[in-house]
């Protein structure tokens, strides 16, 4: 398991974002910035001063916001499969998820997301992936799914991303259709963040991988992230 591999070198704190798992799911809008604030509040409650930050997909967007808003609390960060602002393609994609969730059984929505997330090769080699993702998606309320999509559609982290002053690694699959490392002009991608703050940001691309390096190439993904974090700790 990926968490076990990370746990060999780091103490892990994994929390349910607002609306997910055992966290509260108030019937209100959820923003990426608010979720970053929730993370800071959790650190206060746990008595943690500075941490290494890692987030995947929407969690990576939260990692971008957290790193920019709380540099004094960030040793280094990894935004895995992430972006700072959607282009038209990605906004349309997330809006389609929202429409599907409102009109289709969640299992069908889950299957559609699965085949968009990972490669055809991975799906055929790991047929159990459908049930695994269904189990995760099925735990969420329609409100949570809707608000997650809206948060990503409306998000604009470019102003925050340009303020980043702590080491941050972007890990992206070259075949990712959800959060590719490069976007159309209306978006603000991982590559653009690196261009905006080259002293702090770095991009690692996994060839022929979709939206899940930690799933499709777990050993290599753990190695890349761990080496980046250990380098930051040593510095």
Steps between C-alpha positions, in 0.01 A plus 500: 500500500613854421432626852712219645786598270480864608462398864842336490656849486233744617237535769169522314196707588224424252176691548157503341439833328181688570207298366690170484529196724446577867537876461189714516308559177306823551254587223699797376755575226851357545800685361859389449627786715269407787630145492855636531383699802346181643841335470663783694231475768563126528872564553410746776282238667777238474769740619703465178716792399650423156423210268564343164183535294375249243173498309373315194251634244275747685725440798786628288307820441459530875876444536566792262271727701642385835861549391427854381281602794708336775868510399606517864335160555623333181837328485431384144199384301400265222200576279432169328282500185399858550457844345439856616216595265295295256493576131170470311559130435544417869212723617276321253625161620428575865163649412416176319584303816260721691225442246561124503489487880166682497341269242674159507566223756824569688649168386473613138648840585785325681573274202508799264747681725713187533555457127584870472750474785715200413635347184322230301797273567465547877124438491542170318781388729307604813128430448438544872566873462133557418378360831771685691404837355129425537556439871669839534255702291200327654589630846442859392174692500368660184559837665868422557550384140320803363698742715832334413430547130387860544808579711730372224300668223509840672846479657766754405818439699730692264533804734584271791731278293705805400561568871645156576828527687550146626623197300217334309512203268239440231463138392292451187433223253564589138174328395284657770181644349368637831796709615767489229832673568423744218165660428332720242557877543204558733643265762794525739684169505774336702751601232384860522542506878857378452558778246351757740706398807800308362701545820242301696304275264605186316313273258546125464312334216422129494495378138195312373316537832155648552358667809639253753880459519468374858269228369658416165867540598496497881863408565638769269251760620590435863870520414467834321293662773706357786828620349355849454378514859827364642693758297280776647552367852875486450510855368 
